[in-house]
Amino acid sequence: MSSGHDSLPANPGAIADFIAAETERISPATVRRRVSAISTLHVLAEVPDPTKSRAVRLALRRMFRLKGRRQSQALGLTADLRDKLLAATTNDLIGLRDRALVSIAYDTLRRRSELVALRIDDLQPVDEGGAIILVRHSKSDQEGEGKYAYVAPQSLDHCRQWIQEAELDRGHLLRAVDRHGRVGETLYPGSVGRVYKKLARNAGLPDETVRRLSGHSARVGAAQDMAAAGIDIIAIMQAGGWRTPDIVGRYIENLDVMRGGRYRLEVYQQERDSRNGRRL
């Protein structure tokens, strides 16, 4: 906040000025998160919340009119792209870790922080093949009741190879590995996206693909693949831990367009023209 203003409670006009200044350099979604953080601080301090004022609401509306509400979406790490990244891994300890990371991220649809918190102790093979793993905490499970996620047989194999070579038996499943092959205790959440980008570069994928990959990509891509396979949105929400269909709807909206009436009309007309051409 600008100097000369009280921080708690903050002046609504100062927050409006802050919104206008930040709008010029960062995304509306980031500005909105920062305003929400300001609101939370005031609530915790039990002082009036200035973000509910008319001045702040108008500043947010001006921001959205100027830049829009739509957020850029991470590129979905679909099964096809996942397989390309897996093929680009090396056979050393880092490569084994990367294979476990990419495959289990796709299977579990976990957020970055949830993914790096998964534990070896919670990985349980099942008779049907593959395994289940306990997700102890998630954004939608703040009290830590936990829920299970599915791990496919191939992913379980990748995890077992990594665990064996890294000589692990308990604790965090995914861990940092330095250039000397020393295994750490944890993996930083920000490393997830960097691993995807590194593997995409190793696979020779286009720069635009590398740029759009993020730590969220496996979550997006798995949801897109499930929708393409005709799996209902309730089951997709259950797999990814979403409480409402809104976010899932954004992930799969491109698929909905390609299944919509206008696209189907185009396919019909092309098939009709092709049949008529053959008759001629």
GUSE-421147 format. One record per residue (C-alpha): residue in three letters; residue number from 0; x, y, z. Coordinates in nm, 4 decimals, padded with zeros to 6 digits. Example, Ala and Ser with C-alpha at 12.3 -4.5 7.8 and 13.67 -1.06 7.14 Angstrom:
BEGIN
+-----+-----+----------+----------+----------+
!   r !   k !     east !    north !       up !
+-----+-----+----------+----------+----------+
! ALA !   0 !  01.2300 ! -00.4500 !  00.7800 !
! SER !   1 !  01.3670 ! -00.1060 !  00.7140 !
+-----+-----+----------+----------+----------+
***
This chain:
BEGIN
+-----+-----+----------+----------+----------+
!   r !   k !     east !    north !       up !
+-----+-----+----------+----------+----------+
! MET !   0 !  00.0000 !  00.0000 !  00.0000 !
! SER !   1 !  00.1175 !  00.3566 ! -00.0664 !
! SER !   2 !  00.3089 !  00.5312 !  00.2113 !
! GLY !   3 !  00.1137 !  00.7723 !  00.4293 !
! HIS !   4 ! -00.1872 !  00.5398 !  00.4658 !
! ASP !   5 ! -00.2872 !  00.3316 !  00.7618 !
! SER !   6 ! -00.2671 ! -00.0406 !  00.6967 !
! LEU !   7 ! -00.5318 ! -00.1594 !  00.9443 !
! PRO !   8 ! -00.7897 ! -00.0523 !  00.8709 !
! ALA !   9 ! -00.6825 !  00.0481 !  00.5212 !
! ASN !  10 ! -00.8402 !  00.3395 !  00.3430 !
! PRO !  11 ! -01.0812 !  00.2289 !  00.0636 !
! GLY !  12 ! -00.9449 !  00.4989 ! -00.1656 !
! ALA !  13 ! -00.5902 !  00.3702 ! -00.1161 !
! ILE !  14 ! -00.7015 !  00.0172 ! -00.2083 !
! ALA !  15 ! -00.8777 !  00.1510 ! -00.5182 !
! ASP !  16 ! -00.5550 !  00.3285 ! -00.6195 !
! PHE !  17 ! -00.3648 !  00.0052 ! -00.5544 !
! ILE !  18 ! -00.6019 ! -00.1852 ! -00.7856 !
! ALA !  19 ! -00.5595 !  00.0707 ! -01.0626 !
! ALA !  20 ! -00.1802 !  00.0620 ! -01.0356 !
! GLU !  21 ! -00.1570 ! -00.3180 ! -01.0238 !
! THR !  22 ! -00.3948 ! -00.3581 ! -01.3183 !
! GLU !  23 ! -00.1306 ! -00.2036 ! -01.5434 !
! ARG !  24 !  00.1277 ! -00.4725 ! -01.4697 !
! ILE !  25 ! -00.0365 ! -00.7989 ! -01.3556 !
! SER !  26 ! -00.3412 ! -01.0078 ! -01.4384 !
! PRO !  27 ! -00.6893 ! -00.9298 ! -01.3004 !
! ALA !  28 ! -00.6961 ! -01.2687 ! -01.1273 !
! THR !  29 ! -00.3768 ! -01.1866 ! -00.9358 !
! VAL !  30 ! -00.5108 ! -00.8438 ! -00.8376 !
! ARG !  31 ! -00.8343 ! -01.0042 ! -00.7176 !
! ARG !  32 ! -00.6401 ! -01.2546 ! -00.5049 !
! ARG !  33 ! -00.4424 ! -00.9728 ! -00.3453 !
! VAL !  34 ! -00.7594 ! -00.7810 ! -00.2662 !
! SER !  35 ! -00.9010 ! -01.0982 ! -00.1111 !
! ALA !  36 ! -00.5866 ! -01.1274 !  00.1020 !
! ILE !  37 ! -00.6348 ! -00.7689 !  00.2211 !
! SER !  38 ! -00.9940 ! -00.8555 !  00.3094 !
! THR !  39 ! -00.8842 ! -01.1635 !  00.5060 !
! LEU !  40 ! -00.6299 ! -00.9619 !  00.7076 !
! HIS !  41 ! -00.8997 ! -00.7155 !  00.8106 !
! VAL !  42 ! -01.1381 ! -00.9929 !  00.9099 !
! LEU !  43 ! -00.8689 ! -01.1617 !  01.1199 !
! ALA !  44 ! -00.7842 ! -00.8289 !  01.2850 !
! GLU !  45 ! -01.1557 ! -00.7759 !  01.3567 !
! VAL !  46 ! -01.1604 ! -00.4322 !  01.1947 !
! PRO !  47 ! -01.3963 ! -00.3032 !  00.9224 !
! ASP !  48 ! -01.3254 ! -00.4550 !  00.5809 !
! PRO !  49 ! -01.2575 ! -00.1735 !  00.3308 !
! THR !  50 ! -01.2682 ! -00.4079 !  00.0307 !
! LYS !  51 ! -01.6488 ! -00.4146 !  00.0631 !
! SER !  52 ! -01.6689 ! -00.0410 !  00.0033 !
! ARG !  53 ! -01.8230 !  00.1106 ! -00.3077 !
! ALA !  54 ! -01.4869 !  00.2630 ! -00.4117 !
! VAL !  55 ! -01.3156 ! -00.0747 ! -00.4149 !
! ARG !  56 ! -01.6052 ! -00.2476 ! -00.5924 !
! LEU !  57 ! -01.5998 !  00.0181 ! -00.8647 !
! ALA !  58 ! -01.2221 ! -00.0138 ! -00.9015 !
! LEU !  59 ! -01.2573 ! -00.3892 ! -00.9532 !
! ARG !  60 ! -01.5331 ! -00.3378 ! -01.2089 !
! ARG !  61 ! -01.3156 ! -00.0917 ! -01.4014 !
! MET !  62 ! -01.0320 ! -00.3441 ! -01.3977 !
! PHE !  63 ! -01.2518 ! -00.6240 ! -01.5341 !
! ARG !  64 ! -01.4010 ! -00.3960 ! -01.8015 !
! LEU !  65 ! -01.0491 ! -00.3024 ! -01.9098 !
! LYS !  66 ! -00.8925 ! -00.6485 ! -01.9094 !
! GLY !  67 ! -01.1798 ! -00.8935 ! -01.8760 !
! ARG !  68 ! -01.2354 ! -01.1656 ! -01.6189 !
! ARG !  69 ! -01.1123 ! -01.4607 ! -01.8196 !
! GLN !  70 ! -00.7910 ! -01.6196 ! -01.6931 !
! SER !  71 ! -00.5368 ! -01.7811 ! -01.9206 !
! GLN !  72 ! -00.5523 ! -02.1578 ! -01.8813 !
! ALA !  73 ! -00.2596 ! -02.3915 ! -01.8407 !
! LEU !  74 ! -00.2022 ! -02.6281 ! -02.1310 !
! GLY !  75 ! -00.3614 ! -02.9622 ! -02.0529 !
! LEU !  76 ! -00.1099 ! -03.2410 ! -02.0041 !
! THR !  77 ! -00.3248 ! -03.5005 ! -02.1786 !
! ALA !  78 ! -00.2285 ! -03.8673 ! -02.2133 !
! ASP !  79 ! -00.0603 ! -03.8056 ! -02.5502 !
! LEU !  80 !  00.1509 ! -03.5218 ! -02.4108 !
! ARG !  81 !  00.2205 ! -03.7169 ! -02.0922 !
! ASP !  82 !  00.3618 ! -04.0037 ! -02.2964 !
! LYS !  83 !  00.5915 ! -03.7646 ! -02.4845 !
! LEU !  84 !  00.7253 ! -03.6275 ! -02.1576 !
! LEU !  85 !  00.7762 ! -03.9776 ! -02.0168 !
! ALA !  86 !  00.9672 ! -04.0765 ! -02.3305 !
! ALA !  87 !  01.1976 ! -03.7761 ! -02.2780 !
! THR !  88 !  01.3049 ! -03.8776 ! -01.9270 !
! THR !  89 !  01.6565 ! -04.0014 ! -01.8560 !
! ASN !  90 !  01.7486 ! -04.3314 ! -01.6916 !
! ASP !  91 !  01.9273 ! -04.1799 ! -01.3939 !
! LEU !  92 !  01.7773 ! -04.1063 ! -01.0527 !
! ILE !  93 !  01.6337 ! -03.7713 ! -01.1639 !
! GLY !  94 !  01.4712 ! -03.9380 ! -01.4634 !
! LEU !  95 !  01.3145 ! -04.2074 ! -01.2449 !
! ARG !  96 !  01.1757 ! -03.9364 ! -01.0159 !
! ASP !  97 !  01.0435 ! -03.7439 ! -01.3146 !
! ARG !  98 !  00.8626 ! -04.0510 ! -01.4505 !
! ALA !  99 !  00.6971 ! -04.1102 ! -01.1147 !
! LEU ! 100 !  00.6038 ! -03.7432 ! -01.0904 !
! VAL ! 101 !  00.4499 ! -03.7078 ! -01.4367 !
! SER ! 102 !  00.2556 ! -04.0326 ! -01.4212 !
! ILE ! 103 !  00.1162 ! -03.9951 ! -01.0697 !
! ALA ! 104 !  00.0272 ! -03.6292 ! -01.1318 !
! TYR ! 105 ! -00.1859 ! -03.7329 ! -01.4290 !
! ASP ! 106 ! -00.3494 ! -04.0208 ! -01.2396 !
! THR ! 107 ! -00.4364 ! -03.8359 ! -00.9208 !
! LEU ! 108 ! -00.5224 ! -03.4901 ! -01.0628 !
! ARG ! 109 ! -00.3585 ! -03.3357 ! -00.7588 !
! ARG ! 110 ! -00.2614 ! -02.9722 ! -00.7170 !
! ARG ! 111 !  00.1123 ! -02.9043 ! -00.6852 !
! SER ! 112 !  00.1126 ! -02.8748 ! -00.3065 !
! GLU ! 113 ! -00.0980 ! -03.1889 ! -00.2707 !
! LEU ! 114 !  00.1199 ! -03.3818 ! -00.5151 !
! VAL ! 115 !  00.4474 ! -03.3157 ! -00.3353 !
! ALA ! 116 !  00.2816 ! -03.4037 ! -00.0014 !
! LEU ! 117 !  00.1954 ! -03.7613 ! -00.1107 !
! ARG ! 118 !  00.3619 ! -04.0245 !  00.1041 !
! ILE ! 119 !  00.5077 ! -04.3676 !  00.0317 !
! ASP ! 120 !  00.3349 ! -04.5004 !  00.3429 !
! ASP ! 121 ! -00.0037 ! -04.4161 !  00.1883 !
! LEU ! 122 !  00.0493 ! -04.6019 ! -00.1413 !
! GLN ! 123 ! -00.1546 ! -04.9231 ! -00.1310 !
! PRO ! 124 ! -00.1585 ! -05.1751 ! -00.4213 !
! VAL ! 125 ! -00.5032 ! -05.3167 ! -00.5042 !
! ASP ! 126 ! -00.6031 ! -05.6567 ! -00.6426 !
! GLU ! 127 ! -00.7581 ! -05.5028 ! -00.9534 !
! GLY ! 128 ! -00.4186 ! -05.3657 ! -01.0576 !
! GLY ! 129 ! -00.2473 ! -05.0403 ! -00.9767 !
! ALA ! 130 ! -00.2919 ! -04.8798 ! -00.6382 !
! ILE ! 131 ! -00.4736 ! -04.6194 ! -00.4352 !
! ILE ! 132 ! -00.2980 ! -04.3413 ! -00.2493 !
! LEU ! 133 ! -00.4267 ! -04.1298 !  00.0366 !
! VAL ! 134 ! -00.4356 ! -03.7554 ! -00.0220 !
! ARG ! 135 ! -00.4122 ! -03.6344 !  00.3373 !
! HIS ! 136 ! -00.4913 ! -03.2671 !  00.2759 !
! SER ! 137 ! -00.6332 ! -03.0702 ! -00.0141 !
! LYS ! 138 ! -00.7716 ! -02.7266 ! -00.0884 !
! SER ! 139 ! -01.1248 ! -02.8638 ! -00.0500 !
! ASP ! 140 ! -01.0331 ! -03.0666 !  00.2620 !
! GLN ! 141 ! -00.8799 ! -02.8187 !  00.5033 !
! GLU ! 142 ! -00.9544 ! -03.0341 !  00.8103 !
! GLY ! 143 ! -00.7512 ! -03.3241 !  00.6729 !
! GLU ! 144 ! -01.0149 ! -03.5946 !  00.6531 !
! GLY ! 145 ! -00.8328 ! -03.7267 !  00.3470 !
! LYS ! 146 ! -00.9492 ! -03.9008 !  00.0321 !
! TYR ! 147 ! -00.8090 ! -04.1730 ! -00.1906 !
! ALA ! 148 ! -00.6922 ! -04.1292 ! -00.5499 !
! TYR ! 149 ! -00.6291 ! -04.3986 ! -00.8098 !
! VAL ! 150 ! -00.2814 ! -04.4859 ! -00.9419 !
! ALA ! 151 ! -00.2651 ! -04.6838 ! -01.2683 !
! PRO ! 152 ! -00.0467 ! -04.9987 ! -01.2958 !
! GLN ! 153 !  00.2180 ! -04.8332 ! -01.5146 !
! SER ! 154 !  00.2367 ! -04.5387 ! -01.2744 !
! LEU ! 155 !  00.2748 ! -04.7757 ! -00.9825 !
! ASP ! 156 !  00.5673 ! -04.9404 ! -01.1659 !
! HIS ! 157 !  00.7315 ! -04.5996 ! -01.2144 !
! CYS ! 158 !  00.6841 ! -04.5203 ! -00.8450 !
! ARG ! 159 !  00.8294 ! -04.8540 ! -00.7376 !
! GLN ! 160 !  01.1366 ! -04.8118 ! -00.9597 !
! TRP ! 161 !  01.1979 ! -04.4649 ! -00.8183 !
! ILE ! 162 !  01.1471 ! -04.5794 ! -00.4574 !
! GLN ! 163 !  01.3822 ! -04.8732 ! -00.5019 !
! GLU ! 164 !  01.6644 ! -04.6830 ! -00.6723 !
! ALA ! 165 !  01.6345 ! -04.3888 ! -00.4311 !
! GLU ! 166 !  01.6443 ! -04.6368 ! -00.1403 !
! LEU ! 167 !  01.3296 ! -04.4984 !  00.0194 !
! ASP ! 168 !  01.0895 ! -04.6826 !  00.2445 !
! ARG ! 169 !  00.8722 ! -04.4131 !  00.4012 !
! GLY ! 170 !  00.8071 ! -04.0406 !  00.3993 !
! HIS ! 171 !  00.7417 ! -03.8212 !  00.0991 !
! LEU ! 172 !  00.7087 ! -04.0010 ! -00.2324 !
! LEU ! 173 !  00.8382 ! -03.7210 ! -00.4564 !
! ARG ! 174 !  01.1677 ! -03.5592 ! -00.3579 !
! ALA ! 175 !  01.4364 ! -03.3289 ! -00.4857 !
! VAL ! 176 !  01.7502 ! -03.4848 ! -00.6350 !
! ASP ! 177 !  02.0668 ! -03.2813 ! -00.6757 !
! ARG ! 178 !  02.3172 ! -03.3179 ! -00.9587 !
! HIS ! 179 !  02.5281 ! -03.5520 ! -00.7475 !
! GLY ! 180 !  02.2359 ! -03.7914 ! -00.7032 !
! ARG ! 181 !  02.1661 ! -03.6973 ! -00.3420 !
! VAL ! 182 !  01.7964 ! -03.7338 ! -00.2547 !
! GLY ! 183 !  01.6322 ! -03.4694 ! -00.0376 !
! GLU ! 184 !  01.3415 ! -03.4993 !  00.2034 !
! THR ! 185 !  01.0836 ! -03.3087 ! -00.0026 !
! LEU ! 186 !  01.0149 ! -03.1565 ! -00.3434 !
! TYR ! 187 !  00.9261 ! -02.7881 ! -00.3705 !
! PRO ! 188 !  00.5801 ! -02.7391 ! -00.5315 !
! GLY ! 189 !  00.7228 ! -02.4929 ! -00.7828 !
! SER ! 190 !  00.9476 ! -02.7680 ! -00.9163 !
! VAL ! 191 !  00.6509 ! -02.9561 ! -01.0640 !
! GLY ! 192 !  00.5963 ! -02.7141 ! -01.3502 !
! ARG ! 193 !  00.9688 ! -02.6817 ! -01.4089 !
! VAL ! 194 !  00.9981 ! -03.0588 ! -01.4527 !
! TYR ! 195 !  00.7195 ! -03.0551 ! -01.7144 !
! LYS ! 196 !  00.8885 ! -02.7721 ! -01.9057 !
! LYS ! 197 !  01.2289 ! -02.9407 ! -01.8911 !
! LEU ! 198 !  01.0899 ! -03.2663 ! -02.0286 !
! ALA ! 199 !  00.8953 ! -03.0831 ! -02.2986 !
! ARG ! 200 !  01.2169 ! -02.9143 ! -02.4131 !
! ASN ! 201 !  01.3983 ! -03.2487 ! -02.4042 !
! ALA ! 202 !  01.1210 ! -03.3952 ! -02.6197 !
! GLY ! 203 !  01.1706 ! -03.1190 ! -02.8774 !
! LEU ! 204 !  00.8202 ! -02.9813 ! -02.8366 !
! PRO ! 205 !  00.7362 ! -02.6309 ! -02.9655 !
! ASP ! 206 !  00.8299 ! -02.3307 ! -02.7509 !
! GLU ! 207 !  00.4623 ! -02.2390 ! -02.7146 !
! THR ! 208 !  00.3913 ! -02.5800 ! -02.5617 !
! VAL ! 209 !  00.6784 ! -02.5381 ! -02.3165 !
! ARG ! 210 !  00.5590 ! -02.1888 ! -02.2219 !
! ARG ! 211 !  00.2010 ! -02.2944 ! -02.1520 !
! LEU ! 212 !  00.2863 ! -02.5965 ! -01.9387 !
! SER ! 213 !  00.2510 ! -02.5362 ! -01.5662 !
! GLY ! 214 !  00.2263 ! -02.7295 ! -01.2416 !
! HIS ! 215 ! -00.1490 ! -02.7375 ! -01.3019 !
! SER ! 216 ! -00.1257 ! -02.8997 ! -01.6459 !
! ALA ! 217 ! -00.1702 ! -03.2654 ! -01.5457 !
! ARG ! 218 ! -00.4846 ! -03.1753 ! -01.3524 !
! VAL ! 219 ! -00.6266 ! -02.9964 ! -01.6559 !
! GLY ! 220 ! -00.5233 ! -03.2625 ! -01.9066 !
! ALA ! 221 ! -00.6621 ! -03.5575 ! -01.7125 !
! ALA ! 222 ! -00.9976 ! -03.3791 ! -01.6791 !
! GLN ! 223 ! -00.9995 ! -03.3110 ! -02.0537 !
! ASP ! 224 ! -00.9204 ! -03.6756 ! -02.1318 !
! MET ! 225 ! -01.1988 ! -03.7978 ! -01.9051 !
! ALA ! 226 ! -01.4488 ! -03.5647 ! -02.0697 !
! ALA ! 227 ! -01.3359 ! -03.6785 ! -02.4160 !
! ALA ! 228 ! -01.3919 ! -04.0389 ! -02.3043 !
! GLY ! 229 ! -01.7526 ! -03.9552 ! -02.2171 !
! ILE ! 230 ! -01.7061 ! -03.9708 ! -01.8386 !
! ASP ! 231 ! -01.9726 ! -03.7648 ! -01.6626 !
! ILE ! 232 ! -01.8815 ! -03.4400 ! -01.4903 !
! ILE ! 233 ! -01.9721 ! -03.5705 ! -01.1422 !
! ALA ! 234 ! -01.7122 ! -03.8462 ! -01.1750 !
! ILE ! 235 ! -01.4563 ! -03.5936 ! -01.3023 !
! MET ! 236 ! -01.5289 ! -03.3675 ! -01.0049 !
! GLN ! 237 ! -01.4809 ! -03.6615 ! -00.7688 !
! ALA ! 238 ! -01.1475 ! -03.7544 ! -00.9259 !
! GLY ! 239 ! -01.0113 ! -03.4011 ! -00.9057 !
! GLY ! 240 ! -01.1661 ! -03.2959 ! -00.5766 !
! TRP ! 241 ! -01.3759 ! -03.0155 ! -00.7250 !
! ARG ! 242 ! -01.6863 ! -02.9111 ! -00.5317 !
! THR ! 243 ! -01.8582 ! -02.7301 ! -00.8180 !
! PRO ! 244 ! -01.8626 ! -02.7941 ! -01.1950 !
! ASP ! 245 ! -01.7552 ! -02.4403 ! -01.2887 !
! ILE ! 246 ! -01.3799 ! -02.5006 ! -01.3090 !
! VAL ! 247 ! -01.4207 ! -02.8371 ! -01.4794 !
! GLY ! 248 ! -01.6491 ! -02.6679 ! -01.7310 !
! ARG ! 249 ! -01.3729 ! -02.4230 ! -01.8205 !
! TYR ! 250 ! -01.1221 ! -02.7029 ! -01.8671 !
! ILE ! 251 ! -01.3429 ! -02.8927 ! -02.1108 !
! GLU ! 252 ! -01.5151 ! -02.6067 ! -02.2911 !
! ASN ! 253 ! -01.3099 ! -02.6606 ! -02.6082 !
! LEU ! 254 ! -01.4372 ! -03.0178 ! -02.6201 !
! ASP ! 255 ! -01.7926 ! -02.8934 ! -02.5765 !
! VAL ! 256 ! -01.7489 ! -02.6616 ! -02.8755 !
! MET ! 257 ! -01.6239 ! -02.9510 ! -03.0875 !
! ARG ! 258 ! -01.9269 ! -03.1567 ! -02.9840 !
! GLY ! 259 ! -02.1696 ! -02.8689 ! -03.0348 !
! GLY ! 260 ! -02.4288 ! -02.8165 ! -03.3034 !
! ARG ! 261 ! -02.2270 ! -02.5900 ! -03.5339 !
! TYR ! 262 ! -01.9315 ! -02.8279 ! -03.5523 !
! ARG ! 263 ! -02.1585 ! -03.1272 ! -03.6074 !
! LEU ! 264 ! -02.3336 ! -02.9350 ! -03.8868 !
! GLU ! 265 ! -01.9970 ! -02.8715 ! -04.0515 !
! VAL ! 266 ! -01.9123 ! -03.2434 ! -04.0367 !
! TYR ! 267 ! -02.2539 ! -03.3319 ! -04.1801 !
! GLN ! 268 ! -02.2174 ! -03.0825 ! -04.4661 !
! GLN ! 269 ! -01.8689 ! -03.2073 ! -04.5533 !
! GLU ! 270 ! -01.9912 ! -03.5671 ! -04.5588 !
! ARG ! 271 ! -02.2899 ! -03.4668 ! -04.7741 !
! ASP ! 272 ! -02.0701 ! -03.2763 ! -05.0190 !
! SER ! 273 ! -01.8358 ! -03.5751 ! -05.0367 !
! ARG ! 274 ! -02.1259 ! -03.8096 ! -05.1161 !
! ASN ! 275 ! -02.2590 ! -03.5733 ! -05.3808 !
! GLY ! 276 ! -01.9156 ! -03.5458 ! -05.5351 !
! ARG ! 277 ! -01.8893 ! -03.9209 ! -05.5657 !
! ARG ! 278 ! -02.2305 ! -03.9368 ! -05.7353 !
! LEU ! 279 ! -02.1158 ! -03.6855 ! -05.9932 !
+-----+-----+----------+----------+----------+
***
